[in-house]
Amino acid sequence: MSENPYSCLPSKSFWRTAVSDAEKPVPASIYHQKWAISPTENVATAGSCFAQHIGRQMKASGFTIMDVEPAPAKLPTELHMKFGYSIYSARYGNIYTVRQMLQLAEEAFGDRETSSEVWQKGDRYVDPLRPTIEPDGLPSPQAVLAHRARHLERVRQMLLDMDLFIFTMGLTETWIDTRNGTVLPVCPGTVAGEFDETRYVFKNFTFREILKDLEKLRTMLQGKREGKPLRFLLTISPVPLTATATGGNVQVSTVYSKSVLRAVAGEFSDTFEDVDYFPSYEIITSPWSGECFYQSNMRSVSEAGVANVMRTFMNAHGPADSSEKPIEAQPATTKTDTETHIEEDADMMVKCDEELLDAFAVTAK
Amino acid sequence: MKILILGNSQAGSLKKAYDAHKSIIGDVGEIYFYVLPGGTGPYLKVVDDRFVQTVPNSKNPPYADPPETPEMPISSFDAIVISALGYVDGGACYDSLMQRRAVLPEFGPIGAFQEEEFVSDHCYQQLFMNAWRTGHQGFILAASLKNNFDGPVFVQPFPHISSAIQEQEDWELRKLYKNYLGAHAFFTDTKESSLRSFEKEFGFTLLDYPAQTEDGAGFTDAKFMIGDFVHPTPEYGALVLDQIAKAVSEL
């Protein structure tokens, strides 16, 4: 047999050795990091709800996970999540789309006018750009704007100080306020606010749009940081859509959405040496692991799934002895009764405001 | 009937009133005082039917009347009153640690204070409850009594700060917030709701503020307070003793 391009490839390149005959459920070769992560470098996390696991596990393993809006001293740990603390590196709640992240960065640096929009919820007021970080909202519109201004200050500092940005892309679908082009994390009228069809439009971002937004974010941060090195680690949330507004089947929309995001992540990480992609999405969704890593609702990721993702991650990035330690899903907090309507997955204990769609959705017709 | 009054320095007004007018409450039973200075006290808990000091303080020794009160078994009393529970505002003389715990932006924080972390009002209420539950010795005592005393427990709320404090430029709260009266109203409401919550949790009976002493804005009428804006006069103490007498007589 003559030499050919395949003859000298490693075993991870071949299905039989990398999948069929490999260790189960997750072969070690599924991820090879582009670069190491130092325990001393500042790591910031953001994104869709699955991102919470990575930050939490890394923190437990001794990495420096930034928290620029820490919970007040003396606030019981079990209340951190309820008030949006200790979930990500700042209190932005879930950032589902790249456009939402770009928008946040632009606001933080003053490159985009800060939204003065405030949603009313009973006699309280909610920040439309992070509607679930305060369970009952705030007492006045002025309070919302004051909290938002402080939040943007902190985010700006985080974006300047971080060395590695771990971002989990969750959705392509979103809602946009046509008055100012603001991308919203949740549809108005679900968590708070009112839906006005003449004002809010549905948007399903395309591959090109998302890639362009990511490149814009990277370029903007490079400029603001004046050459200070920054690396990105992208992941795709394996959590399916709660609902699609495309009018199509939610399963089909989920596959479309995740496929677009996966393609963007591949393109982006292939293009830039400072961008890596971690395949948490593949680990959870792959039928070839021989296991189902979803709970009975086929949406919430099981504890075993989270543990396998984190074991793979920590084997690559963790301290030398991390593979010897059992890796388990790191619980964030103890959920309270008031949160049960938000998160249907009691074991995962991850707050996912996308879940609110379930709570507010009308009965399917 | 043996009635034990546990308290901090606020109980001084009750003691003075009692010494001056024993008839206010003397008719319903024998009164015992066991008092330890410190606004977040009394620093006591129950162990084996006796009170034990949780934070011994040699500089500020306990006061007792009659002197043997600290050694008496708790079960020997028919009712217990915790005086002045829920210290929040130190006025211009004492620490206001509860008010410095975090920043409420809606009241216009001032100076370096505004650089500290913002919290929502509802989050602050949780901080309040947790601080009292875990660090306020008076509430730790209330919890201890729930588990170790079968008789009724009455709680006198910590008196509102003097209305005269509003004119004081060195009022601690005034140094923290532009809208210090709004902040004061918030802290007052939070204090009341927290006390009501603990009333249910610990099974005590919360007394009202003496109606005559209230100005309707969360302050005690200045004529019932001494010059430090925090401690009440014997006249205030007499009104509280009257409340206690009525509550005990209805048992």
Interface residues (C-beta under 8 A of the other chain):
Chain A: E69 P70 P72 A73 K74 L75 P76 L79 F83 E134 P135 D136 L138 P139 S140 Q142 A143 A146 H147 R150
Chain B: R101 A102 P105 E106 E117 F118 V119 S120 D121 H122 C123 Q126 L127 N130 A131 T134 G135
